[in-house]
Amino acid sequence: MVILGYVLLFIYVSVMSLVTIFCLMQFHLLWHFLTRKKTKLKEDGMEDYPLVTIQLPIFNEMYVVQRLIDNIVEMDYPKDKIEIQVLDDSTDDTLAISKERVDFYKAKGFNISLHARTDRTGYKAGALKAATKVAQGDFIAIFDADFLPKKDFLKKAIPFFNDPKIGVVQTRWGHINEDYSILTRLQAFQLNVHFTIEQCGRENGNFLLQFNGTAGIWRRDCIEEAGGWEADTLTEDLDLSYRAQIKGWKIRYLENVISPAELPAEMGGLKSQQFRWMKGGAETARKLLPTVWHANIPFMQKIHGSIHLLSSSIFLFVYLLGFLSVPLLFFVRPLNIPIHYLSTFMVSTLAIISVYFVANVFNDIEDGSKIKLTLKFLLLFPMFLALSMGLSLHNSFAVIQGYMGKKSAFIRTPKFNVKGVGDRIKMKNYLTLKFSPMTIMEGLMFLFFLWAVYYAVKSGNRAFMIFHMLLAFGYGSIFLISVKHLALKK
């Protein structure tokens, strides 16, 4: 029992050390974010606009495809310098809507075409690869079905390609339906970190950045030199981003060009998106980490690049910390384990609090008074921690599958044209949530940590009580929201 207790403690401290390293690396990005020089837009003075191909990859998006195409044709850019490719592999009524809009705008003189494949070979990467072969433009802009870029998007982004080393220009995601529910607010809360601290910090630190799959523009030569789109991971965007930068191309990030998009409004969509991102991240790490370390790039690029590629593993670590903390409770007193020494790892919590606080309060983009934003942060941050802990089991399975090389289909995240608080998800076609074994396991994890809280109160051993309360709240919330959204299908 003594040996078992110290083995558990060793594993726990080791995992906590890895989490702390990740958090400190995030804090390092925060420092680079705070010391950055803000990007100045260059739309004035451009005389000769290049031909741009806009690709719209779509699969079964009947509720948002029309607004997407109608939005894209409004782009404030010379009409004869835009080619629009609608890449629609849909198997439902979406394809008919796409065809109608393409025919409508083609009759109005737009250079727009429909590319409908009879199968989904390669999924999104396959569609992009096939369409790029026949694209007319030297620059290729990509927008997913739920995005609504502003009219001046191209005029603001294209001038940055005057630098011949720039292979990609990526813009910041906005949130059309952030205030729809607590679920969408928490997603926006997290994405704000990526699109401020992480992207700006990596750019300012000369680290490897990421094309986010949409709301960005590629130089066609960059795509071809990097080897083109590949479908051997679920995050084809991250994969091509790294291959391009290792070849010497640069990614330019424009934090002050915002491309609004719709956040997943129901738990099934959020889980499918998280699964794809986490598994794809692990697959890309498995594929590219050796390439990164053999590449002729600076050492700190290799370090930050590795942390970035391995970042989905944080959910596996969080799950292990939660699960192992319960049996560790029974060894604290008998072995006289100095649990208070674990408080030294609070530096990781302080680092993450700082990162999220700056991203959501002092990022120079969020509207509203700093007092109100601070109060909003104090409310949302504990809920965000709990939700992340609640998703750790689900995401851990995705990460493990990615590292093991287990292949799975590209499951897209359905959108329902949900914008404001008054909208409701009445459409049942794309509600993917099932009362799956994972949902049952999340319910059991809620009971597991609820019991741990009860034990702490009863025994007076409260070493992990706050941690277990957050875990119980997180798993309980995920379980209850899953069951609630399951009812939408009925």
N, C-alpha and C positions, 0 to 999 in steps of 0.2 A: 504493500500500500504506500509506503514511503517513496519507493522508486516511481510508482505510478503518479504520485502527486507531483514529484519534481519533473517528471517527463512532461506532464500536462503544463506545468508552469513554464518549462523551457519552450515548448511549442507555442504557447500563448505569447510569451515575450518575443519570440522570433517573428511571429506574424505581426504583432504590434510594431515591431521595429520596421518591418517592410511598409506598413501603413504610414508610419512616421516619415520614412524616406520620401514616399509619394507626396505627402502633405508639404514637406519642406521644399520639394521641387516645385510644387504649385506656388509656394510663397516666393520662390526665386523668380517665377514668371510674373508674379505680382510686382516685384521690384522693377523688372524690365518694363512692365506696363506703365508704372508710375513715372518712369524716366524716359518714356518714348517721346518722339516728336510727332505731333499730330499730322496726319496726311492732308495735304492741300489738293483739292480737286483741280482738274486741268481742262475742263470742258471748253473754256474760252480759247480762241485762237486756232482751233483745228480747221484746216481748210479742205482736206481730201479724206472723206470718210471711207474706210475699207468695207468690203462686202462681209457681212456677218450672217452666219447660219444659226438660226435659233432652233434647237431641238427640244421637243416636248415629249419625253417618254411617259406613256400612259398605259395602265392596265386596270380595267374595270373601275372606272372613276366617273360613273354616270351623273353624280351630283355636283361635280366641280369642273368637268371637262369644258363645258360651254363657256363658263366665266373665264377659264384660263385662256382659251383661244381668243375670245372677245377682248381680253385684256392685252394680249400680246400684239394684236394688230394695231393697237393704239400707241405703240411705241413711237416716241418722237425721234425719228431717225429717217434719213432719206429712204423713201419707199423702194427705190431701185437698188438700194444697198442692203436689203434684208431678204433672206430666204428663210421660210418657216417650214420645218419638217415636223409633222405630227406623227410620232412613233407610237402607234396604237396596236397593241397585241391583245386587246380585250376579247373576252368570250361572252359578253353580255350586250345590253343595249348601248353601252358607251360607244362602240364602234359606229353605230348608226348616227349618233349625235356628232361624232368627230367628222364623219363623211359629209353630213349636212353643212356643218360650219366651214369645212374646207372648200366645198363646192360654192358656198355662198360668197366667201371672200375671194376665191379664185375668179369668180365672175366680176368682182369689183376691181380686178387688176393686181391683186396681191400675188407675189411669188410664194405660194403655199402648196404643200403636197402632203398626201397621206401615205404613210408607210405601214402597212398592216401585214405582219407575219402570220403564217398559219400555225406556228408553234412558238414557244417561248425559250428556245435554245439560248442559253447564256443569260436569260432574264434581262434585266435592265442593261447590263454590260453588253449582251449580245445585240440588243436593239440599237444601242449607241454605236457599236462597232460597224454594224451593217449600214446604218444611215450615214456614218462619216465617210464611207467609201464613195458615196455619190454626192456628198455635200459640195456646194459651190464655193462657200466662204473660206477664207484663210483663218477666220476666227469663229469659234463655235460656242455659243451661249446655251446653257442648259437650265431648264426650269421644270421641276416636278409639278404634278397636277394641281397641288394645293397652293401654289405660289402666285402672287399678284404683284409682279415688279412694277415700279413706278415708270412713268412715261420717259423720264430722262435717264433711265438706267444705262443704256448703251453710251449716251453722250458723256456720262460721268466716268464710265469704266474703260471704254476703248482707248482714250488718250494715254493711259498708263502703258500700253503696249509700244509706245514710242521707244521705250527701253528694250533693245533686242534680247536682253537676258530674261525678260519677264515671259514666262510660259503660261501663267494662270493669273487671273484677277478674281478674287473671291470677295463677296459682299456679306454684310451682316444680315442674319435672319430677323425679321420682325414677327410679331405675334398678333394675328387678326383677332383671335378669340381668347386672349389671355384672361379676361375677366369672366369667362363663361362659367367656370367652376373652380373649386379648390385644386382639382386635378390639373387643370390647365395653368393655373397660377404657379403651381410648384414646378411644372415643366419649364415655364418661362424663367423662373427663378434659377434653375440649373443652367439652361441654355445661355443665359446672360453671362455666366462665368466663361463659357467656351468662347463666346463671340466678343468678349472684351479682354479679360485677363489672359486667357490661353492663346488666342490668335494674335493679339497685339504684342503680348509678351514674347512669343516665339519669333515674331517678325523683328522686334527691336533687339532681341538677343542673338539674331542671326541663326536661329534654330530651324528645324524642319517643320513646315506648316502643313495644313491639310486643306484640300479642296473638299467641300462638304456635300458634294453630289448634286448640288443645285444652286441657283442664284449666283453663278459664276461664269467666267468666259475662259476658254482654252485657246491658245495658239495652236493651230492644226499641226504645224511642224513639231511642236512639243509632244503632242499625243503620239505622233508617228515615231519620233526618235526614242521615246520612252518605251515603245513596244506595243502601244495601243491598249484598248480596253480588254481586260481579261476577266473571266467569270469563275475563276477557281477560288474566290472568296466572296462573302456576302457584302463586303465593303469595297467594291471595285473602285470607289472614289479615293479612299485612303491608300489603296494599293498603287494606283496610277500616280497619285500625288508624290509618294516616296520614290518611285522609280524615276519620275521626271526630275526631281531635285537631285537625286544621286547622279543623274546625267549632267547636272550643272545648271538646270533651269531654275528660275526663281518664281515664288508665289508672292503676289502682292495682295495684301488684305486691306480692304476699305471699310473701316469701322463706321464711317459716317454716311455710307450708302446703304440704306436699309431696304430689304426685300421682304415684304410682309408674307406670312404663310399661316396656314391653319394647323393648330396643334391637335393631336389626338384627343377627342372629347370623351372617349369611353375606354374602359380598362383593357378590353381585348386588343384595341388598336395600339395602346401604349405598350402592352406586353409584347406584341409582335414586333413593334419597332425596337424595343429594348433588346429583344432576343437577337434580332438581325444585327444591330450595332455591336452588341457584346460578343456574339459568336464571330462576326466578321472581323472584329478587332483582333481576337485571338488567332483567327486563321491568317490574318495579314502578318501578325507578329511571328507566327510559325514559319511563314513564307519568307519574310524579308529581314528578320533580325541578322542572320548571317551576312546578308548583302550589305546591311548598314555598317556592320563592324569590319567588313573587308573594303568598304568604299574609301576613296581618297577625300575624306571630309574631316573638318576639325573634330577634336575629341569631344568637346561639349555638345556638338551636334549629335554625336553618337549616343552620348548619355541621355540627353533630353529626348532624342528620337526613340531610344529604347523604352524609356519611361512612358512616352506617348503610346507606343505600340502595345505595351503591356498594361495600359491603364484599365482595361476592362477587368483585369484580375483583381482590382480593388474590391469588387463585389464578392469574390470568393474569399478574400481575406476578412471582410466584414462578417460574412456568414460564419466563418470559423471562429472569429473572436466571440460572437454571440453564443454559438453552440457550446464552445469549450468553457465559457465562463460559468456555466451552470454546474457541471461536475467539479470545477475548480473550487467552487464555494465550499464543498465538503472537506477540502484539504487545508483551507486557510487557517483554521484554529488548531486542529490536531498536529499539524506540522509547524505551527507558528510561522507561517509564511508572511514575510513583511510586505503585505499587499500595498502598503502606502507608498512603496517605492515605484509602483506603477504610475503614480501621479506625475512622474517625470515625463510620461508620454503625453501629458496634457498639452505640450508644445504643439503636437499635431492638431489638436482641436483648435487651439488659438490661431494657428496658421490658416486653417480652413475657414474659420470665422472671419478672419481678415480678408481672405480672398472673396468670399461671398458678400461681405459687407461692401467692399469697394465696387464689386461688379453690379450690385443692385441699388446702391445709394449714391456713390461718387464716381460714376462712369461718364459723366458729362452728356449723357443721352437721355437718361430717365427724366421724365417730366414730374413736376410737383416739388413741394418744399422738402428740404432735407430732413426736417423733423418728421413729417408724415412718412417719408420713405424709410426712415430709421424705425419708426413704430411698426411699419409693415414688415420690415426685416425681422424685428424681434418676434413677431407673430409667426412668420413663415419659416424661419430657419429651423426651429425645433421640429416643425411638421415635416420639413424637407428631410432632415436627418432620419426621422422615423420612417418616412416613405421609402427612402433609399435602403434602410435596413430591411424593410418589409419586402422589397424587391430583390434582396440579395440571394435568396434561395433560387428564385426563378432565373436570375441572371447568372448564377454560378453554374447551373446546368448548361447554359449557353456557352459560357467560357470553357468549361471542360470539354464539351463537344468540339469546340473550335480547335483546342490544342490536340485533341485526339484525332483530328482529321475526318470526323464524321460529317458527311455531306447532307445538306437539306435544301429544300426549295427556297427561293427568294419570296418571302411572304410580304407583300406590300402592306402599308398602313392605310386602311380605308379612311376617307374623309367624307363629311356629310353636309358641307356648306353651312357649318355652324359658326356663327360670328358673335352674336351678343347673348346676354343673359336670358333674353326672352325666347331664344331659339331652343327647339327641342329635337332630340334625335328620334324622329318618327320613322325613318327609313330603316327597314329591317334587312335589306339585301346583303349588307356587308358587315353585319354584327357577327364577329368571329368568335366571341367568347363562348367557351363550353365549360360545363362543370367538370373540369378535368382533374386528374390525380394531383396536379400541381396545386390547384385551388384547395383541394382537401388537405394537402400537406401544409399549405399556408395557414389554414384554420387550426391544424394541430400544433404548428409552431406558436401560434397565438396562445393556445392553452398551455403550452410548455413554458413560455416566459411569464404568463400570468401566474402560473404555479410558483415560478422562481421569485416573483415579487411577494407572493403570499408567504413563502418560506422565509424570505428576508425579514418580513415584519414579525413573523412568529418566533424566529430564532434570534433575532437581534443582529444577525450577520448581514449587514447592509453594504458590503463592499462593492457590489455591482448593482445595487437596487435601481439607481437612476437609469443605468444602461439597460437593465431588463425592462423597466417601464417603457422606455422608448421602443425597444424591440417588440414588446407586447402591443403597444399602440400601432406600430408600423405594420406588423403582420395582421393584426385585427382589422386595420383600415383597408389593407389590400384585399383581405378576404371578404369583408362586407361590401366594398365597392364592386368587387367582381360579381358577387351574388346579386347586387342591385342592378348592375348593367346586364346581367343574364336575363333579368325579367323584361328587358326592353325587347327581347326577341319574341316574347309571347303575345 
